[in-house]
C-alpha cells in the first residue's frame, strides 16, 4: 500500500490519528493546527494507507512519523525520497529507529550519515500539581528582555543540538524565539536584565503542551533551582492546558532527576537522528 500527500480534506482523519497518543504526537498535531495540510504552508504530511490514513509522516525541517505499527515504514521510506532535506528524524524510539535504518538501506548516505543518534529519550508528562514549591521569580519573558533571552536560547541550542542555530538579523531561529516571546510562550528567571533560567512552550495540540528549550545558567546548576523553576513553568502550562510534557536525553541524568522531582512521570520514549 502506498502513502499520499494529505490535503485539507483529510484534516479530521489526520486528527483522529493524532488523538491515538496526543502526548507523543503533539508535534505533528501542532503542525496540522498550523495549517501544514494547506498548499503554500511549508512542509507536507503523508498519510498511509492512501484511502483511509491510519499513519502519518510529517516532512519538513524534520521527519516525524506517527504510527501504531511498523507496517507504514516501507511506504514512508519511498515518500521521504532520496534527497534528504530534513535536519532530523524524531518520534517514538520503536518507530524512528527502524524507519531510519530503512531509509539508510534504501537511499544510502543521504540518511545513513547521521551526525548523532539519540536512541533513548524519555518522554515525560505531568497533569497535576508539581511535587515541589514553584520558583516565585519565574514569569513570562518580556519583549525588552529579548536580547538576554535570545543569548540563553542560543546557548541552549548549541549545548543541546551541537550546532549554531544562526544568530543574524534574518535568522529563522531568532524569528522563532521572538514569536515565543510575543505569544507569551517563553518563561524565565531574570535578574538585573540577565536570563538565568528559561523554558518555552513549544508544540501544542488540543489539551497537551510540550515544554522545550529548558536551560539553566551553568554557574547555577546542581543547586536544586531547576526543579523549582520547572514547577513554576508547569503551573503556567496547566493554567491553559491539561497536560505538560517534554522529552529529554537519557544521558542527561541531572535533568531526568530534576523532572522526576518536579512530578513528571515517564510515559514513552523518543529517538532523534540528527544531521
VENQUI-V550248 format. One record per pair of residues at least 12 apart in sequence whose C-alpha atoms are under 10 Angstrom apart, sorted by sequence separation. I is the first residue (numbers start at 1). J is the second residue. D is the distance in whole Angstrom. If there is no record, write none. Layout:
I | J | D
I | J | D
This chain:
17 | 29 | 9
18 | 30 | 10
31 | 43 | 9
32 | 44 | 10
45 | 57 | 5
46 | 58 | 7
54 | 66 | 9
55 | 67 | 5
100 | 112 | 8
153 | 165 | 9
154 | 166 | 8
186 | 198 | 7
187 | 199 | 5
188 | 200 | 9
199 | 211 | 7
200 | 212 | 5
201 | 213 | 8
214 | 226 | 9
15 | 28 | 9
31 | 44 | 9
32 | 45 | 9
44 | 57 | 8
45 | 58 | 4
46 | 59 | 8
54 | 67 | 7
55 | 68 | 7
63 | 76 | 10
154 | 167 | 8
186 | 199 | 6
187 | 200 | 6
199 | 212 | 6
200 | 213 | 6
201 | 214 | 10
216 | 229 | 9
246 | 259 | 9
14 | 28 | 10
15 | 29 | 7
18 | 32 | 10
31 | 45 | 9
44 | 58 | 6
45 | 59 | 6
54 | 68 | 8
55 | 69 | 9
100 | 114 | 10
185 | 199 | 9
186 | 200 | 4
187 | 201 | 8
198 | 212 | 9
199 | 213 | 5
200 | 214 | 7
14 | 29 | 8
43 | 58 | 7
44 | 59 | 5
45 | 60 | 9
54 | 69 | 10
55 | 70 | 10
57 | 72 | 9
185 | 200 | 6
186 | 201 | 7
198 | 213 | 7
199 | 214 | 4
200 | 215 | 10
214 | 229 | 10
43 | 59 | 6
44 | 60 | 7
55 | 71 | 9
56 | 72 | 9
57 | 73 | 10
151 | 167 | 9
157 | 173 | 10
184 | 200 | 9
185 | 201 | 5
186 | 202 | 9
198 | 214 | 6
199 | 215 | 7
214 | 230 | 9
15 | 32 | 8
28 | 45 | 9
42 | 59 | 9
43 | 60 | 4
55 | 72 | 7
63 | 80 | 8
150 | 167 | 9
184 | 201 | 9
185 | 202 | 7
197 | 214 | 8
198 | 215 | 5
199 | 216 | 9
14 | 32 | 8
15 | 33 | 9
42 | 60 | 7
43 | 61 | 8
45 | 63 | 10
47 | 65 | 10
54 | 72 | 9
55 | 73 | 10
57 | 75 | 10
58 | 76 | 10
183 | 201 | 10
197 | 215 | 6
198 | 216 | 7
246 | 264 | 9
42 | 61 | 9
43 | 62 | 9
44 | 63 | 10
45 | 64 | 9
46 | 65 | 9
47 | 66 | 9
48 | 67 | 9
57 | 76 | 7
84 | 103 | 10
154 | 173 | 9
181 | 200 | 9
196 | 215 | 8
197 | 216 | 4
198 | 217 | 9
211 | 230 | 10
245 | 264 | 8
247 | 266 | 9
250 | 269 | 9
43 | 63 | 10
45 | 65 | 9
56 | 76 | 9
57 | 77 | 10
59 | 79 | 9
97 | 117 | 9
153 | 173 | 9
154 | 174 | 9
180 | 200 | 7
195 | 215 | 10
196 | 216 | 6
197 | 217 | 6
244 | 264 | 9
245 | 265 | 9
246 | 266 | 10
247 | 267 | 10
249 | 269 | 10
250 | 270 | 10
11 | 32 | 8
55 | 76 | 10
59 | 80 | 7
63 | 84 | 10
82 | 103 | 9
97 | 118 | 10
153 | 174 | 9
180 | 201 | 8
195 | 216 | 9
196 | 217 | 5
197 | 218 | 10
245 | 266 | 9
247 | 268 | 9
248 | 269 | 9
249 | 270 | 9
11 | 33 | 9
36 | 58 | 9
49 | 71 | 10
57 | 79 | 9
58 | 80 | 9
62 | 84 | 10
63 | 85 | 9
64 | 86 | 10
73 | 95 | 8
77 | 99 | 7
81 | 103 | 9
82 | 104 | 10
89 | 111 | 10
97 | 119 | 7
180 | 202 | 8
195 | 217 | 8
196 | 218 | 9
211 | 233 | 8
245 | 267 | 9
247 | 269 | 8
248 | 270 | 9
249 | 271 | 9
14 | 37 | 10
36 | 59 | 10
48 | 71 | 9
49 | 72 | 8
57 | 80 | 9
62 | 85 | 8
63 | 86 | 6
73 | 96 | 9
76 | 99 | 8
77 | 100 | 9
80 | 103 | 8
84 | 107 | 9
88 | 111 | 10
96 | 119 | 9
150 | 173 | 9
151 | 174 | 10
154 | 177 | 10
177 | 200 | 9
194 | 217 | 10
196 | 219 | 9
197 | 220 | 9
211 | 234 | 9
247 | 270 | 7
248 | 271 | 10
249 | 272 | 9
8 | 32 | 9
11 | 35 | 9
36 | 60 | 10
48 | 72 | 6
61 | 85 | 7
62 | 86 | 5
63 | 87 | 8
64 | 88 | 9
65 | 89 | 8
66 | 90 | 10
67 | 91 | 10
68 | 92 | 10
70 | 94 | 9
77 | 101 | 10
78 | 102 | 10
82 | 106 | 8
83 | 107 | 8
150 | 174 | 7
153 | 177 | 8
196 | 220 | 8
247 | 271 | 10
11 | 36 | 10
47 | 72 | 9
48 | 73 | 9
59 | 84 | 10
60 | 85 | 7
61 | 86 | 5
62 | 87 | 6
63 | 88 | 6
64 | 89 | 6
65 | 90 | 8
66 | 91 | 7
67 | 92 | 9
69 | 94 | 9
70 | 95 | 7
73 | 98 | 8
74 | 99 | 8
77 | 102 | 7
78 | 103 | 8
81 | 106 | 9
82 | 107 | 5
84 | 109 | 10
85 | 110 | 9
86 | 111 | 10
89 | 114 | 10
93 | 118 | 9
94 | 119 | 9
186 | 211 | 10
209 | 234 | 10
11 | 37 | 7
32 | 58 | 9
49 | 75 | 9
59 | 85 | 9
60 | 86 | 6
61 | 87 | 6
62 | 88 | 5
63 | 89 | 5
64 | 90 | 5
65 | 91 | 6
66 | 92 | 8
68 | 94 | 10
69 | 95 | 8
70 | 96 | 10
73 | 99 | 6
76 | 102 | 10
77 | 103 | 6
81 | 107 | 7
82 | 108 | 8
84 | 110 | 6
85 | 111 | 10
88 | 114 | 9
93 | 119 | 6
94 | 120 | 10
185 | 211 | 9
186 | 212 | 10
188 | 214 | 9
211 | 237 | 9
8 | 35 | 8
10 | 37 | 8
11 | 38 | 10
31 | 58 | 8
48 | 75 | 8
59 | 86 | 7
60 | 87 | 9
61 | 88 | 7
62 | 89 | 5
63 | 90 | 6
64 | 91 | 6
65 | 92 | 8
68 | 95 | 9
72 | 99 | 9
73 | 100 | 9
76 | 103 | 9
77 | 104 | 9
80 | 107 | 10
82 | 109 | 10
83 | 110 | 7
84 | 111 | 7
87 | 114 | 10
88 | 115 | 10
92 | 119 | 9
93 | 120 | 7
150 | 177 | 7
186 | 213 | 9
187 | 214 | 10
188 | 215 | 9
189 | 216 | 9
210 | 237 | 9
7 | 35 | 10
8 | 36 | 9
9 | 37 | 9
28 | 56 | 9
47 | 75 | 9
48 | 76 | 8
60 | 88 | 9
61 | 89 | 9
62 | 90 | 7
63 | 91 | 9
64 | 92 | 9
67 | 95 | 8
70 | 98 | 8
74 | 102 | 7
77 | 105 | 10
78 | 106 | 8
82 | 110 | 7
83 | 111 | 9
87 | 115 | 10
88 | 116 | 10
89 | 117 | 10
90 | 118 | 10
92 | 120 | 9
93 | 121 | 8
146 | 174 | 10
149 | 177 | 8
150 | 178 | 8
188 | 216 | 9
197 | 225 | 9
198 | 226 | 10
209 | 237 | 7
226 | 254 | 10
227 | 255 | 9
230 | 258 | 8
231 | 259 | 9
234 | 262 | 9
7 | 36 | 9
8 | 37 | 5
9 | 38 | 9
28 | 57 | 8
29 | 58 | 10
31 | 60 | 10
46 | 75 | 10
47 | 76 | 9
60 | 89 | 10
66 | 95 | 8
70 | 99 | 8
73 | 102 | 8
74 | 103 | 9
77 | 106 | 8
78 | 107 | 9
81 | 110 | 10
82 | 111 | 8
88 | 117 | 10
90 | 119 | 10
92 | 121 | 9
93 | 122 | 9
149 | 178 | 9
197 | 226 | 8
208 | 237 | 9
209 | 238 | 9
226 | 255 | 8
230 | 259 | 8
234 | 263 | 10
6 | 36 | 9
7 | 37 | 5
8 | 38 | 6
17 | 47 | 10
28 | 58 | 7
46 | 76 | 8
59 | 89 | 9
65 | 95 | 7
66 | 96 | 9
73 | 103 | 9
77 | 107 | 9
91 | 121 | 10
92 | 122 | 10
199 | 229 | 9
208 | 238 | 9
227 | 257 | 9
228 | 258 | 9
231 | 261 | 9
232 | 262 | 10
234 | 264 | 10
6 | 37 | 6
7 | 38 | 6
8 | 39 | 9
14 | 45 | 9
25 | 56 | 10
27 | 58 | 9
28 | 59 | 10
58 | 89 | 10
64 | 95 | 10
65 | 96 | 7
92 | 123 | 9
146 | 177 | 8
147 | 178 | 10
150 | 181 | 10
198 | 229 | 9
199 | 230 | 8
207 | 238 | 9
209 | 240 | 9
227 | 258 | 5
228 | 259 | 10
230 | 261 | 10
231 | 262 | 6
5 | 37 | 8
6 | 38 | 9
7 | 39 | 8
14 | 46 | 10
47 | 79 | 10
58 | 90 | 10
64 | 96 | 8
74 | 106 | 9
91 | 123 | 10
146 | 178 | 7
149 | 181 | 9
197 | 229 | 8
198 | 230 | 9
201 | 233 | 9
208 | 240 | 9
209 | 241 | 6
214 | 246 | 10
222 | 254 | 8
226 | 258 | 7
227 | 259 | 6
230 | 262 | 7
231 | 263 | 8
14 | 47 | 8
46 | 79 | 7
63 | 96 | 9
197 | 230 | 10
200 | 233 | 8
201 | 234 | 10
207 | 240 | 8
208 | 241 | 6
209 | 242 | 8
210 | 243 | 8
211 | 244 | 7
212 | 245 | 9
213 | 246 | 10
221 | 254 | 9
222 | 255 | 10
225 | 258 | 9
226 | 259 | 8
227 | 260 | 9
228 | 261 | 9
229 | 262 | 9
230 | 263 | 10
231 | 264 | 10
13 | 47 | 9
45 | 79 | 10
46 | 80 | 9
65 | 99 | 8
199 | 233 | 7
207 | 241 | 5
208 | 242 | 6
209 | 243 | 6
210 | 244 | 6
211 | 245 | 6
212 | 246 | 7
214 | 248 | 10
224 | 258 | 8
227 | 261 | 6
228 | 262 | 7
230 | 264 | 10
28 | 63 | 10
143 | 178 | 8
146 | 181 | 8
198 | 233 | 9
201 | 236 | 10
206 | 241 | 8
207 | 242 | 5
208 | 243 | 5
209 | 244 | 5
210 | 245 | 5
211 | 246 | 5
212 | 247 | 8
226 | 261 | 10
227 | 262 | 5
17 | 53 | 8
18 | 54 | 10
28 | 64 | 7
145 | 181 | 9
146 | 182 | 10
152 | 188 | 10
201 | 237 | 8
205 | 241 | 9
206 | 242 | 9
207 | 243 | 6
208 | 244 | 6
209 | 245 | 6
210 | 246 | 5
211 | 247 | 8
212 | 248 | 9
222 | 258 | 10
226 | 262 | 9
227 | 263 | 9
7 | 44 | 9
10 | 47 | 9
16 | 53 | 10
17 | 54 | 6
18 | 55 | 9
27 | 64 | 8
28 | 65 | 8
63 | 100 | 10
144 | 181 | 10
149 | 186 | 9
200 | 237 | 10
204 | 241 | 9
206 | 243 | 10
207 | 244 | 9
208 | 245 | 7
209 | 246 | 8
210 | 247 | 8
224 | 261 | 10
6 | 44 | 8
7 | 45 | 8
14 | 52 | 10
16 | 54 | 8
17 | 55 | 7
18 | 56 | 9
28 | 66 | 8
143 | 181 | 6
149 | 187 | 9
5 | 44 | 7
6 | 45 | 6
7 | 46 | 9
13 | 52 | 8
14 | 53 | 7
16 | 55 | 10
17 | 56 | 8
25 | 64 | 9
141 | 180 | 9
142 | 181 | 7
143 | 182 | 7
149 | 188 | 8
204 | 243 | 10
5 | 45 | 6
6 | 46 | 6
7 | 47 | 10
13 | 53 | 7
14 | 54 | 8
25 | 65 | 9
140 | 180 | 10
141 | 181 | 6
142 | 182 | 8
146 | 186 | 10
149 | 189 | 10
189 | 229 | 8
204 | 244 | 9
4 | 45 | 8
5 | 46 | 4
6 | 47 | 6
13 | 54 | 8
14 | 55 | 8
25 | 66 | 7
140 | 181 | 8
141 | 182 | 9
143 | 184 | 10
149 | 190 | 9
188 | 229 | 8
204 | 245 | 10
214 | 255 | 9
3 | 45 | 10
4 | 46 | 5
5 | 47 | 6
6 | 48 | 10
10 | 52 | 9
13 | 55 | 10
14 | 56 | 7
24 | 66 | 9
25 | 67 | 9
140 | 182 | 10
142 | 184 | 8
148 | 190 | 9
152 | 194 | 9
153 | 195 | 10
156 | 198 | 9
187 | 229 | 10
188 | 230 | 10
203 | 245 | 10
3 | 46 | 6
4 | 47 | 5
5 | 48 | 9
10 | 53 | 9
140 | 183 | 10
141 | 184 | 7
151 | 194 | 10
152 | 195 | 7
156 | 199 | 10
187 | 230 | 10
201 | 244 | 9
203 | 246 | 10
2 | 46 | 10
3 | 47 | 5
4 | 48 | 7
6 | 50 | 9
140 | 184 | 6
141 | 185 | 8
142 | 186 | 9
149 | 193 | 9
151 | 195 | 9
152 | 196 | 8
153 | 197 | 10
188 | 232 | 10
201 | 245 | 10
202 | 246 | 9
2 | 47 | 9
3 | 48 | 4
4 | 49 | 8
5 | 50 | 8
21 | 66 | 9
116 | 161 | 9
139 | 184 | 10
140 | 185 | 7
141 | 186 | 6
142 | 187 | 9
145 | 190 | 8
148 | 193 | 7
149 | 194 | 8
150 | 195 | 9
152 | 197 | 8
153 | 198 | 8
187 | 232 | 9
188 | 233 | 9
201 | 246 | 10
2 | 48 | 7
3 | 49 | 5
4 | 50 | 5
20 | 66 | 10
21 | 67 | 10
116 | 162 | 9
140 | 186 | 6
141 | 187 | 5
142 | 188 | 9
147 | 193 | 9
148 | 194 | 6
149 | 195 | 6
152 | 198 | 7
153 | 199 | 9
187 | 233 | 7
1 | 48 | 8
2 | 49 | 6
3 | 50 | 5
4 | 51 | 9
6 | 53 | 9
20 | 67 | 9
21 | 68 | 9
115 | 162 | 10
139 | 186 | 9
140 | 187 | 4
141 | 188 | 6
146 | 193 | 10
147 | 194 | 9
148 | 195 | 6
149 | 196 | 9
152 | 199 | 10
153 | 200 | 10
186 | 233 | 10
1 | 49 | 6
2 | 50 | 6
3 | 51 | 9
18 | 66 | 8
20 | 68 | 9
139 | 187 | 5
140 | 188 | 6
141 | 189 | 8
142 | 190 | 10
145 | 193 | 7
146 | 194 | 10
147 | 195 | 9
148 | 196 | 9
149 | 197 | 9
150 | 198 | 10
1 | 50 | 7
2 | 51 | 9
3 | 52 | 10
4 | 53 | 9
17 | 66 | 8
18 | 67 | 9
138 | 187 | 7
139 | 188 | 6
140 | 189 | 9
141 | 190 | 8
144 | 193 | 9
145 | 194 | 8
146 | 195 | 9
149 | 198 | 8
187 | 236 | 9
1 | 51 | 9
3 | 53 | 8
6 | 56 | 9
17 | 67 | 8
138 | 188 | 5
139 | 189 | 7
140 | 190 | 10
145 | 195 | 8
149 | 199 | 10
5 | 56 | 10
6 | 57 | 10
17 | 68 | 9
137 | 188 | 8
138 | 189 | 5
139 | 190 | 9
185 | 236 | 10
3 | 55 | 9
4 | 56 | 10
5 | 57 | 9
137 | 189 | 6
138 | 190 | 8
185 | 237 | 9
3 | 56 | 9
4 | 57 | 10
5 | 58 | 10
136 | 189 | 9
137 | 190 | 8
160 | 213 | 9
3 | 57 | 9
135 | 189 | 9
137 | 191 | 9
141 | 195 | 9
160 | 214 | 10
160 | 215 | 9
157 | 213 | 7
159 | 215 | 9
141 | 198 | 9
156 | 213 | 7
157 | 214 | 10
138 | 196 | 10
140 | 198 | 9
141 | 199 | 10
155 | 213 | 10
156 | 214 | 7
157 | 215 | 9
138 | 197 | 8
139 | 198 | 10
140 | 199 | 10
141 | 200 | 10
154 | 213 | 10
156 | 215 | 6
138 | 198 | 9
140 | 200 | 9
153 | 213 | 7
155 | 215 | 8
156 | 216 | 8
138 | 199 | 10
152 | 213 | 9
153 | 214 | 9
155 | 216 | 10
156 | 217 | 9
152 | 214 | 10
153 | 215 | 8
155 | 217 | 9
27 | 90 | 10
28 | 91 | 10
152 | 215 | 7
27 | 91 | 9
152 | 216 | 8
152 | 217 | 8
25 | 91 | 8
24 | 91 | 7
25 | 92 | 9
24 | 92 | 7
3 | 72 | 8
1 | 71 | 9
2 | 72 | 8
3 | 73 | 10
1 | 72 | 8
3 | 74 | 10
4 | 75 | 9
2 | 74 | 9
3 | 75 | 6
4 | 76 | 9
1 | 74 | 9
2 | 75 | 5
3 | 76 | 7
1 | 75 | 7
2 | 76 | 8
3 | 77 | 10
5 | 79 | 9
3 | 78 | 9
4 | 79 | 8
2 | 78 | 9
3 | 79 | 7
2 | 79 | 9
127 | 208 | 9
125 | 208 | 9
125 | 209 | 10
125 | 210 | 9
124 | 210 | 10
125 | 211 | 10
160 | 248 | 10
160 | 249 | 9
135 | 225 | 8
138 | 228 | 9
139 | 229 | 10
134 | 225 | 10
135 | 226 | 9
137 | 228 | 10
138 | 229 | 6
134 | 226 | 10
135 | 227 | 8
136 | 228 | 9
137 | 229 | 8
138 | 230 | 9
134 | 227 | 8
135 | 228 | 5
136 | 229 | 8
138 | 231 | 10
139 | 232 | 8
140 | 233 | 9
133 | 227 | 9
134 | 228 | 5
135 | 229 | 5
138 | 232 | 6
139 | 233 | 8
132 | 227 | 7
133 | 228 | 6
134 | 229 | 6
135 | 230 | 8
136 | 231 | 10
137 | 232 | 9
138 | 233 | 8
131 | 227 | 9
132 | 228 | 6
133 | 229 | 9
134 | 230 | 7
135 | 231 | 7
136 | 232 | 7
140 | 236 | 9
130 | 227 | 9
131 | 228 | 9
132 | 229 | 10
133 | 230 | 10
134 | 231 | 5
135 | 232 | 6
139 | 236 | 9
130 | 228 | 9
132 | 230 | 9
133 | 231 | 7
134 | 232 | 4
135 | 233 | 9
138 | 236 | 10
24 | 123 | 8
132 | 231 | 7
133 | 232 | 8
134 | 233 | 8
23 | 123 | 9
24 | 124 | 10
130 | 230 | 9
131 | 231 | 8
132 | 232 | 9
134 | 234 | 9
23 | 124 | 9
24 | 125 | 10
130 | 231 | 5
134 | 235 | 8
23 | 125 | 8
129 | 231 | 8
130 | 232 | 8
130 | 233 | 10
130 | 234 | 7
129 | 234 | 8
130 | 235 | 8
128 | 234 | 9
129 | 235 | 7
127 | 234 | 9
128 | 235 | 9
126 | 234 | 8
127 | 235 | 10
125 | 234 | 10
129 | 238 | 9
127 | 237 | 10
128 | 238 | 8
127 | 238 | 7
126 | 238 | 9
162 | 274 | 10
161 | 274 | 8
127 | 241 | 9
128 | 242 | 8
161 | 275 | 10
127 | 242 | 6
128 | 243 | 8
126 | 242 | 9
127 | 243 | 5
128 | 244 | 9
126 | 243 | 6
127 | 244 | 6
125 | 243 | 7
126 | 244 | 5
127 | 245 | 9
125 | 244 | 6
126 | 245 | 6
124 | 244 | 8
125 | 245 | 4
126 | 246 | 9
124 | 245 | 6
125 | 246 | 7
123 | 245 | 7
124 | 246 | 5
125 | 247 | 9
123 | 246 | 6
124 | 247 | 6
122 | 246 | 8
123 | 247 | 4
124 | 248 | 8
121 | 246 | 10
122 | 247 | 5
123 | 248 | 7
121 | 247 | 6
122 | 248 | 6
123 | 249 | 9
120 | 247 | 10
121 | 248 | 5
122 | 249 | 7
123 | 250 | 10
120 | 248 | 9
121 | 249 | 5
122 | 250 | 6
134 | 262 | 9
120 | 249 | 7
121 | 250 | 5
130 | 259 | 10
131 | 260 | 9
132 | 261 | 7
133 | 262 | 9
119 | 249 | 9
120 | 250 | 6
121 | 251 | 8
130 | 260 | 10
131 | 261 | 7
132 | 262 | 6
118 | 249 | 7
119 | 250 | 9
120 | 251 | 9
121 | 252 | 9
130 | 261 | 9
131 | 262 | 5
132 | 263 | 8
118 | 250 | 9
124 | 256 | 9
130 | 262 | 5
131 | 263 | 5
118 | 251 | 9
126 | 259 | 10
129 | 262 | 9
130 | 263 | 5
131 | 264 | 9
122 | 256 | 8
125 | 259 | 9
126 | 260 | 10
129 | 263 | 8
130 | 264 | 8
121 | 256 | 10
124 | 259 | 8
125 | 260 | 10
128 | 263 | 8
124 | 260 | 9
126 | 262 | 9
127 | 263 | 9
128 | 264 | 9
126 | 263 | 6
127 | 264 | 8
125 | 263 | 8
126 | 264 | 5
127 | 265 | 10
124 | 263 | 9
125 | 264 | 5
126 | 265 | 6
124 | 264 | 6
125 | 265 | 6
126 | 266 | 9
123 | 264 | 9
124 | 265 | 5
125 | 266 | 7
126 | 267 | 10
123 | 265 | 8
124 | 266 | 4
125 | 267 | 7
122 | 265 | 9
123 | 266 | 6
124 | 267 | 5
125 | 268 | 9
122 | 266 | 6
123 | 267 | 6
124 | 268 | 7
121 | 266 | 10
122 | 267 | 8
123 | 268 | 5
124 | 269 | 8
122 | 268 | 6
123 | 269 | 5
121 | 268 | 9
122 | 269 | 4
123 | 270 | 6
120 | 268 | 10
121 | 269 | 5
122 | 270 | 6
123 | 271 | 10
120 | 269 | 6
121 | 270 | 5
122 | 271 | 9
119 | 269 | 9
120 | 270 | 6
121 | 271 | 6
119 | 270 | 7
120 | 271 | 5
121 | 272 | 8
118 | 270 | 9
119 | 271 | 4
120 | 272 | 8
118 | 271 | 6
119 | 272 | 6
117 | 271 | 8
118 | 272 | 5
119 | 273 | 8
117 | 272 | 6
118 | 273 | 6
116 | 272 | 8
117 | 273 | 5
118 | 274 | 8
116 | 273 | 6
117 | 274 | 6
115 | 273 | 8
116 | 274 | 5
117 | 275 | 9
114 | 273 | 7
115 | 274 | 6
116 | 275 | 7
113 | 273 | 10
114 | 274 | 6
115 | 275 | 5
112 | 273 | 10
113 | 274 | 9
114 | 275 | 5
111 | 273 | 9
113 | 275 | 7
111 | 274 | 10
112 | 275 | 9
111 | 275 | 8
110 | 275 | 9
33 | 204 | 9
34 | 205 | 10
30 | 202 | 9
31 | 203 | 8
33 | 205 | 7
100 | 272 | 10
30 | 203 | 6
31 | 204 | 9
32 | 205 | 9
33 | 206 | 9
97 | 270 | 10
100 | 273 | 8
29 | 203 | 8
30 | 204 | 5
31 | 205 | 9
94 | 268 | 10
96 | 270 | 8
97 | 271 | 7
27 | 202 | 9
28 | 203 | 9
29 | 204 | 8
30 | 205 | 5
93 | 268 | 9
94 | 269 | 8
95 | 270 | 9
96 | 271 | 6
97 | 272 | 9
26 | 202 | 10
27 | 203 | 5
28 | 204 | 9
29 | 205 | 6
30 | 206 | 9
92 | 268 | 7
93 | 269 | 6
94 | 270 | 8
95 | 271 | 9
96 | 272 | 8
97 | 273 | 8
26 | 203 | 6
27 | 204 | 7
28 | 205 | 9
29 | 206 | 8
92 | 269 | 6
93 | 270 | 4
94 | 271 | 8
96 | 273 | 8
25 | 203 | 10
26 | 204 | 6
27 | 205 | 8
30 | 208 | 10
91 | 269 | 8
92 | 270 | 4
93 | 271 | 4
25 | 204 | 10
26 | 205 | 6
29 | 208 | 10
30 | 209 | 9
91 | 270 | 5
92 | 271 | 6
93 | 272 | 8
25 | 205 | 9
26 | 206 | 9
90 | 270 | 7
91 | 271 | 6
92 | 272 | 9
23 | 204 | 9
26 | 207 | 9
27 | 208 | 10
90 | 271 | 6
91 | 272 | 7
22 | 204 | 10
23 | 205 | 9
26 | 208 | 7
27 | 209 | 9
89 | 271 | 8
90 | 272 | 5
91 | 273 | 10
22 | 205 | 8
25 | 208 | 10
26 | 209 | 7
27 | 210 | 8
89 | 272 | 6
90 | 273 | 7
22 | 206 | 8
23 | 207 | 9
24 | 208 | 10
26 | 210 | 7
88 | 272 | 7
89 | 273 | 5
90 | 274 | 9
22 | 207 | 8
23 | 208 | 6
88 | 273 | 5
89 | 274 | 7
19 | 205 | 10
22 | 208 | 7
23 | 209 | 8
24 | 210 | 9
87 | 273 | 8
88 | 274 | 5
89 | 275 | 9
18 | 205 | 9
19 | 206 | 9
22 | 209 | 10
23 | 210 | 8
87 | 274 | 6
88 | 275 | 6
86 | 274 | 9
87 | 275 | 5
86 | 275 | 8
15 | 205 | 10
85 | 275 | 10
15 | 206 | 10
84 | 275 | 10
64 | 272 | 10
63 | 272 | 10
62 | 272 | 10
63 | 273 | 10
62 | 273 | 9
62 | 274 | 9
62 | 275 | 10
26 | 245 | 9
23 | 243 | 8
22 | 243 | 10
23 | 244 | 9
24 | 245 | 9
23 | 245 | 7
24 | 246 | 9
23 | 246 | 9
24 | 247 | 9
24 | 267 | 9
23 | 267 | 9
24 | 268 | 7
23 | 268 | 9
24 | 269 | 9
24 | 270 | 8
